[in-house]
Amino acid sequence: MEKITAQFLVFLFCLLSLSAVGASSFSVGERAPDFALPNLAGKNLRLSEYRSEVVVLNFWATWCGKCSDAMPVLESLYEQHQGAGLNVIAVGVDAESHKAVELINAADISFPVLTDDATKTVSRLYDLGKLPLTLVIDREGNVRHIHKGFSKESGARMMAEVAELLAE
């Protein structure tokens, strides 16, 4: 019985190790993984199209309260710095696009809002954990800052980070 239990534990460890090898993860300083997704009007946008500009990439869901709290801050960033080379892109990760449209319209969001596909390809590519997940990406396409969750303090930090990158 102990031999079977030990073999099972070894098998489980190997299985977990293999799944970790295939997992996509990234860190500050690495290139942001490229992707193409449709916006709410159905037009495909590709992250790499925004190289040479600073990008704030936000992953959100309609059921996430902190995600809704972040939207006005993201809109303010976009309005203030769009002319200086900033783009904000939001990626909705839930399947209820009609709710996303309602939320975006109610919040008067003017930056591009994309929707992840049914298999959550981009969500898995970015190894989403806590929502919202917001990345600040430099003009070369490298992740410079990662924000997991949202608070007033993280919103203020994000604004300072964007201003610093735009000044480079």
N, C-alpha and C positions, 0 to 999 in steps of 0.2 A: 504493500500500500504506500509506504514512504517513497519507494522507487517511482511509482506512478505519479505521485504528487511532485516529486523533484523534476521528473521529465516534463510534467505540465508547466511548472514554473519556468523551466528553461525555454520551452516552446513559447510561452507567453512573453518572456523577456525578448526573445528573437523577433517575434512578431511586432512588439512595440518598437524595437530598434529599427526595423525595416520601415515602419510607417514614419518614424521620425526622420529617416534619411530622405524620404520622398516629400516631406513637408516643405512648403515654401515659407521661408522667413527671411527677414532682412533687418538691417540696423542702420543707424545714422551713419552717413558717409557712403552708403552703397547706392547704386543707381536704382531709381524707382522702377519696378517692373512695368513694362509697357502693356497696354491693352486697348481694345476698341470696344465701345458699347454705344447703344443708341440713346439719344436724348429723349425727352418725353414726346417730342414731335416725330420720332422715328429716325432721325438723321444720325448716322454713326460718327462718333468723335474718337480720336486716338490721342492718348496722353502724349506721345512723342511729337504730335503736332504743335505742342506748346513749348518745345525746347526754345531756349533763348528768352523765355519769360519765367518769372517766379510763379509757382503754382501752389495753391493750397488745395489739397485733395482731401475731401471729407467723405467718410462712409457713414451712412445713417439709415434709420428705419422709421416708419411712421409711428410705430408703437413705442419708440424710445423718447422719453421726456427730455433727457439731457440733449438729445439730438435736436429737438425742437428749440431748446434754449440756445443752442449754438448758431442756428440759422440767422438771427438778426446780427450777430457779431460777424459772421461770414459775409453777409450782405453789406455791412458797413465797411469792412475791409475792401471788398470788391469796388464799391462806389468810390472810396477814397483813393485807391491806388491803381485802378484799371488803366488809366492813362499813362502810368509810370511803368507798365509792364507786368502787372499782376493779373493772374487768372485764378478764379476759384472754380473748382469742379466738385460737385456732390454726386456720390454714387449711392442710389437707393438699393438696399439689399433685401427688402422684403418683396413679395410677389404682388402686392396690392397697389399697382400703379395708379389706379383711380384715386386712392387715398393720398398718394404722393402728389398728384396733380392738385388736389384740393388744398393740401398743406402748403405747397409752393405758391399757389395763387393767393391764399389767405395771407401768407407772409410777404407777398410782393417780392419774390426772389427773382433777380435778373441774371444771375450767373447760370452756366449750364448745369442741368440736373440730368444725370444718366441713370439707367436702370440695369442692374446686374441680370445676367441671363438665368434661366430656370435652374441650371446646375450650379449656380453661384461660382462660376469660374474665376471671376476677379476677386471675390471675397476670399476664396481659398488661396489665390495667388498672393494676397496681402495678409494672409493668416490672421483674419479678424478674430478678436477676442471680445474685449469690452467695446461697446458703442457709446458715443461716436468715436471713431478713430480718425484723427486728422494728421496729415503729413504736410510739412512745409518743404517744398522741393525747389532747389536752386535752378539757375538758368541752364546748367549743364545736365539737369535731370537727376541730380543726386539728392537723396533724402537728407535734409539738414536737421529737422526737428520732428519728433513724433509726440502726439498728444493722445492719450487714451482717456476717454471720458471728457467731461467738460465742466468747467467752473468759471466764475468771473475772473479768477486769477489766471487760469490757463488762457482765457480769451485775451487778457491784457498781455501776457507773454507772447502769444501768437502775433498780436499787433506789432510788438517790438521786434520780433524775429523777422517779420515781413519787411518792416521799414529798414532793418539792417541789411537784408539781402537785396532790396531794391537799390540801396546806396552803393553796393559793390560794383 
